[in-house]
């Protein structure tokens, strides 16, 4: 039964174009997220933290948060790229799906052929069987006009239901991919929060380590300098036996050799009343000033 009808446009064409656009966006997101993950891994120089477990553990936690966030976002975004195979029979047996929810809200997406997906599956199968039966009867009696008319009617009905089914499957395809895309965007937001938090935690841990090292390791002053030391009561009590009883310990001339800001190594300048003594000047021992000239006696 030949026909001169014009070719019918594919009802799924527009749906496939929309899905392709969403998948193109997902591809770019996966590339960007992969690049972010690579930067995080490349920048996580945990070996520079030393043996300080108080900063090493937060740094590891920061890197882990970054990787988990990037992995979460990439995983859900990549799901948009996975192929989707939809059939009316498969959708009919699903109890919960975004497509079923759509049909319950908008039954017109079935093209007026049914009120539910299971009913559409039955109507479609019945139209196929009716068409097949009518064509079989026409083959047995090809000159019977009544059978020819009945076969043409069954073919027309099956074609109408087929078009409605294809349009519905196109809508179902977009619905499934849109749901995946929505989940991917939510995962992207949560992943971004984890990545930002991880980077902040890692930066805090590494910065704290550098700051601590700076406070503990930098020598103050960088070279020996003459200073005047004003010893506290504790300092005078501790150094009196070594400096001598007649030494003026409230205005002690000394050379600062170096050390940390809170513990400077000192050597007292020998004089007639003060003996040379090396000691560590802490906050409890006294204070020093370097704006007074120190008179170092001649050795001759």
Buried (B, 14 or more C-beta within 10 A) or exposed (E): EEEEEEEEEEBBEBBEEBBEEBBEBBBEBBEBBBEBBEEBEEEBEBEEBEEBEEBBEBBBBBBBBBBBBBBBBBBBBBBBBEEEEBEBEEBBEEEEBBBBEBBEEEBEBBBEBBEBBBBBBBBBEEBBEBBEEBBEBBEEEEEEEEBBEBBBEBBEBBBBBBBBBBBBBBBBBBBBBBBBBEBBBEBBEBBBEBBEBBBEBBEBBBEBBEEBEEEEEEBEEEEEBBBBBBBBEEBBEBBEEBBBEEBEBEEBBBBBBBBBEEEBBBBBBBBEEBEEBEBEBBEEBBEBEEEEEBEEEEEE
